[in-house]
């Protein structure tokens, strides 16, 4: 294999939270090789057009695979990182600022690691892991926050709009009553 492969699939507007009695079925296009699959929920993301940034990186060999997004559209996004590395790379370490959701590995097959980070600025996000020299693929995408509707009133001339983004503080600047 030239490098390890990874895919990310996103389902928006699901009918509520998953429970332990729910089933997600994954069908692979090839019966060969060992496959890993991780499902996770991200509450509070936009109901449509949720993906803001999407970056991928592949390395043929090395000890520090990384991937970086472009500048974020919003400060409070959810960054999701997926790393897939050959067995020879060992269990990935690092991913500073990210919280690991899952790591899958069986026998001599590849490692799949999934982690997230709640952002607090619009600067690009980087996910860097440490492995022994091996092939690796990484995916890093960010999800926009859901808009929370609000109510506004204005006395006098002008325009008032209310709303907030989940996870962000809302404020009003200026004069009025």
C-alpha positions as CSV (number, residue, x, y, z in Angstrom):
1,X,0.0,0.0,0.0
2,X,1.3,3.4,-0.9
3,X,-0.3,5.0,2.2
4,X,-3.1,4.2,4.6
5,X,-6.6,5.4,3.7
6,X,-9.4,7.1,5.7
7,X,-12.9,8.4,4.9
8,X,-15.2,10.7,6.8
9,X,-19.0,10.6,6.3
10,X,-21.3,13.2,7.9
11,X,-25.0,12.9,8.5
12,X,-26.8,16.1,9.5
13,X,-30.3,16.4,10.8
14,X,-30.4,13.0,12.3
15,X,-33.6,12.2,14.2
16,X,-32.2,12.6,17.7
17,X,-29.4,11.1,19.6
18,X,-28.1,7.6,19.1
19,X,-28.8,5.1,21.8
20,X,-27.1,1.7,22.5
21,X,-30.0,0.0,20.7
22,X,-29.4,1.9,17.4
23,X,-27.5,0.3,14.6
24,X,-25.2,1.9,11.9
25,X,-24.4,-0.4,9.1
26,X,-21.2,0.1,7.1
27,X,-20.7,-1.7,3.8
28,X,-17.2,-1.7,2.3
29,X,-16.7,-1.7,-1.5
30,X,-13.9,-4.4,-1.1
31,X,-13.9,-7.5,1.0
32,X,-10.1,-7.5,1.3
33,X,-8.1,-6.0,4.1
34,X,-9.1,-5.1,7.6
35,X,-11.4,-2.1,8.0
36,X,-12.0,0.2,11.0
37,X,-15.1,2.3,11.6
38,X,-16.0,4.8,14.2
39,X,-19.3,6.6,14.6
40,X,-19.7,9.7,16.8
41,X,-22.2,12.5,17.4
42,X,-21.5,16.2,17.4
43,X,-24.5,18.1,19.0
44,X,-24.8,21.8,18.4
45,X,-23.6,21.9,14.8
46,X,-25.4,23.7,11.9
47,X,-28.4,21.8,10.5
48,X,-27.2,22.3,6.9
49,X,-23.9,23.3,5.3
50,X,-22.1,22.4,8.5
51,X,-18.7,21.7,7.1
52,X,-16.5,24.8,7.0
53,X,-12.9,23.5,6.5
54,X,-11.8,20.1,5.1
55,X,-8.2,19.2,4.8
56,X,-6.4,15.9,4.1
57,X,-2.8,14.8,4.1
58,X,-1.0,11.6,3.2
59,X,2.6,10.6,4.0
60,X,4.6,7.8,2.5
61,X,6.8,7.6,5.6
62,X,7.8,9.7,8.6
63,X,7.3,10.2,12.3
64,X,5.1,13.3,12.5
65,X,2.1,13.3,10.2
66,X,0.1,16.5,10.4
67,X,-2.8,18.3,8.6
68,X,-3.9,21.9,8.8
69,X,-7.2,23.6,7.8
70,X,-7.6,27.0,6.3
71,X,-8.9,30.0,8.3
72,X,-12.2,29.2,10.1
73,X,-15.4,31.1,9.4
74,X,-16.4,31.1,13.0
75,X,-14.4,31.1,16.3
76,X,-16.5,28.4,18.0
77,X,-16.4,25.4,15.5
78,X,-15.9,21.7,16.2
79,X,-12.7,20.3,14.7
80,X,-12.7,16.6,14.0
81,X,-9.4,14.7,13.3
82,X,-9.1,11.2,11.8
83,X,-5.7,9.6,11.6
84,X,-5.0,6.2,10.0
85,X,-1.4,4.9,10.2
86,X,0.3,1.6,9.3
87,X,0.8,-0.9,12.2
88,X,4.6,-0.2,12.1
89,X,3.9,3.3,13.2
90,X,2.5,2.1,16.5
91,X,-0.1,3.8,18.6
92,X,-0.2,7.6,17.7
93,X,0.7,10.1,20.5
94,X,0.3,13.8,20.7
95,X,-2.5,15.6,19.0
96,X,-2.1,18.5,21.4
97,X,-5.4,20.3,22.1
98,X,-7.5,17.4,20.8
99,X,-9.5,14.9,22.9
100,X,-9.4,11.3,21.7
101,X,-12.7,9.7,21.0
102,X,-11.5,6.3,19.9
103,X,-8.5,4.4,18.7
104,X,-9.0,1.1,16.9
105,X,-6.3,-1.5,16.2
106,X,-6.3,-5.2,15.8
107,X,-3.4,-7.6,15.5
108,X,-0.9,-6.3,12.8
109,X,-3.4,-4.0,11.1
110,X,-3.5,-0.2,10.9
111,X,-4.4,2.2,13.7
112,X,-7.4,4.4,13.3
113,X,-7.6,7.3,15.8
114,X,-10.4,9.9,16.0
115,X,-10.3,13.1,18.1
116,X,-12.0,16.4,18.5
117,X,-11.2,20.0,19.5
118,X,-13.6,22.8,20.3
119,X,-12.1,25.9,18.7
120,X,-12.0,29.4,20.2
121,X,-10.5,31.4,17.4
122,X,-10.8,31.7,13.6
123,X,-7.1,30.7,13.1
124,X,-6.3,27.6,11.2
125,X,-6.3,24.3,13.1
126,X,-3.5,21.8,13.0
127,X,-3.5,18.2,14.1
128,X,0.0,16.7,14.5
129,X,0.6,13.2,15.9
130,X,3.7,11.2,16.7
131,X,4.3,7.7,15.3
132,X,7.3,5.5,14.5
133,X,8.2,5.9,10.8
134,X,5.2,4.6,8.8
135,X,2.6,5.5,6.1
136,X,-0.3,7.6,7.3
137,X,-3.4,9.5,6.2
138,X,-5.1,12.3,8.1
139,X,-8.4,14.1,7.7
140,X,-9.2,17.2,9.6
141,X,-12.6,19.0,9.1
142,X,-14.4,21.7,11.1
143,X,-18.2,21.9,11.7
144,X,-20.0,25.2,12.0
145,X,-22.1,25.8,15.1
146,X,-25.9,25.9,15.1
147,X,-27.6,29.3,15.2
148,X,-29.7,29.9,18.2
149,X,-32.6,32.2,17.4
150,X,-33.5,35.0,19.8
151,X,-35.8,38.0,20.3
152,X,-34.9,41.6,19.8
153,X,-36.7,44.9,20.3
154,X,-35.7,48.4,19.4
155,X,-37.2,51.8,20.4
156,X,-36.5,54.5,17.9
157,X,-34.8,54.4,14.5
158,X,-32.5,51.5,13.5
159,X,-32.4,47.8,13.2
160,X,-32.3,45.1,15.9
161,X,-31.4,41.5,15.2
162,X,-31.1,38.9,17.9
163,X,-29.4,35.5,17.7
164,X,-26.4,33.8,19.0
165,X,-24.2,30.9,18.0
166,X,-24.2,27.9,20.3
167,X,-21.1,28.0,22.6
168,X,-20.5,31.7,22.0
169,X,-21.3,34.7,24.1
170,X,-23.7,37.3,22.6
171,X,-23.4,41.0,23.3
172,X,-24.8,44.3,22.1
173,X,-22.7,47.4,21.5
174,X,-24.0,50.9,21.0
175,X,-26.6,53.2,22.4
176,X,-30.4,52.7,22.5
177,X,-33.2,51.8,24.8
